[in-house]
Amino acid sequence: MKDFIKETLLFFLPVLLLSAYVAMSYSLTEGDLVKTGYFHKDNTYRKQFEEAYHTPIRHRELSDIDTTKETEFDILVIGDSFSVSSPAGYKNRLAQTDSVKVLGFNYKGLGDNYFDIVDGLLNGDFFDKIKIDYVLVQSVERYFVFYGTTANYGRSANLSQMIKERVAKKPTKPVRFSANAILKYPYYSIIRKIKKDGLVSKVYCFDLDKDVFSGRRASQLLVYDEDIKYFDEKNSVEKVAILNDQLNKIANGLKERGIKLIVLPAPDKYDLYCDHIINNKQEEPLFFPILDELPKDYIYIDSYQILKNAIANGKKDIYFADDTHWSPWATEIIAGEILKNMKYE
């Protein structure tokens, strides 16, 4: 019996040791790129943003407002995870200005396509019941062309329907350590020593010629594979022109209601930092240069150039080193640019 117990312990000992090592080195609470790519954790990196994450929440969400009392807002924000309802997000930074009332649109009944959403609002009674001066449409760059070329107009939703279909907030689930990490973390760590600029676990890792982040990944760029594989869409002159036509279409529809459209593309992380990649073999991103040249009936926030200027001026962590999204430093810059265009400054 003792020999059996000894052999069993010896069998499981490597697994236990490996599990302990991974638990100390890998984290499920860091940025999405670190979690997906199974990178070594950086315990101190996010501490610099703690103050921003304690900003008081002043913006409102459609799911929370009392529509019998709250019927006037300066700006309605429709967007993706870059517009998430966060204390450090640009929506909440906009709302820190006393004269600006911000409403986030978190109703899912009109789908995920921003053109269908705006069209559905125009076809219903939303703008009759809720007074809005500006509608801001935000999309991450890699999906914007897809939305513009697949819009399916004709939907409609009334405010009463949206209120009736409010979804209760789900309790946050505890973060659980995945058994997959026990094998994947050391495996991907070894593979990256061989494929430094290659695709590993849906995440590319590039070495940079300067420190554009802080922390242990100061001169290392992590990006999703989608930043790279959607170049055919993003670099297509024809498809970006279709996107711009669709934006002009909804801008003119809103104009008939006395509402101005603000368009905010969020640059793919690769696009912002690719100039600093050492021996870069990937394509040159052309989405923003193409869009810049097209005629617009809407207010355009050129986030790409604005944020590249900040990086060129030495501002670190415009995007998170461990994540695909922009940081509180970027949301502050973006909010300021939106306010300038709304003529509130």
C-alpha positions, 0 to 999 in steps of 0.5 A: 500500500505504501508503495502504491501511495508513493508511486501515485504521489510521484506520478502527480508531483510534476502536475502539481508543481507545474500547476503551482508554477502556472498559478504564480505566473499566469493570471485570468484577471489581466488584459484579454491579450495576456489571458488569450495568449497565455503570457506571463503576468505583470502584477504592477502594470495596471496600478497606474490606472487605479485613480481613473477607475475610481472616477464617479459614474455620471453618464447614464445607460438606457437600461437604467433611466426613468423615461418619465423624468430623464428625457433630454440628453446631449449625446447618445453613444452607440458602440462596442467594447471600446464604449464600455460602461466604465468609470474610465471610459470616454462616455463617463469622461464626457459626462464629467463636464457638467454641461454634457448629459451622456446616454449609453445605448445598451439595448440589444433588440436591434442587433449589433450592426450600428447602421441597423440600430440607428435606422431602427431608432429613426423608424420608431419613436425613440427620438420623439420621446428622448431629445438627443442633440448628437448621436455618436457611433463608435466601432473598432476598425476591424469590424467597421467595414463589415458593418457598413457593407452588411447593413440590413435596414428596415428594423424598428423599435419603440421606446416602450418596447425597449423599456419592457425588454430591459435585461436585468444585470447578471451577477459577476461570475467568479474568475476560475483558473482553467486547467488548459492553462497548465499545459498551454502556458508553458507550451506557448512560452516555448513556442514564442521563443521560436516564433517571435513575430508569429501567430501563437494562440490567436495573438501576435507578438512583435518586438518594437524599436522603442518603449511605448508601454510601461511595465515588463512589456514596454517594447513588446506589441501584442495584438489579436490575429484579427488585426492582421487577417482583416487587411483585405477588408480594411484596406479595400478602397471600394469597401471603405467607400461603401462604409462612408456612404452608409455613414452619410446615409444615416447622418442625413437621416438624423439631420432630418430630426435635427440631430448630428452624427459623430463617427468614432472609429477605434483604431486596431492596436496594430495600426497605431504601433506598427511603425515601431515593429522591428523588421515588420513583414505585415501589410501597411494599414490603409483604412484611415488614410482611405477614409480621411479622403472621402466626403463626409456629412458627419462629424469625424473623430480621427482617433488614429491620427490623434492617438498616433500624435500622442504616441509620437509625443512620448505618451506611453500606454495609449492602448493597454500593453496587455489588452486590445483596448485603449487605456484611460489615457486615450479615453481622456484624449478622445473625450476632449476631442469629442467635446471640441466638436460638440462646441462645449469647450 
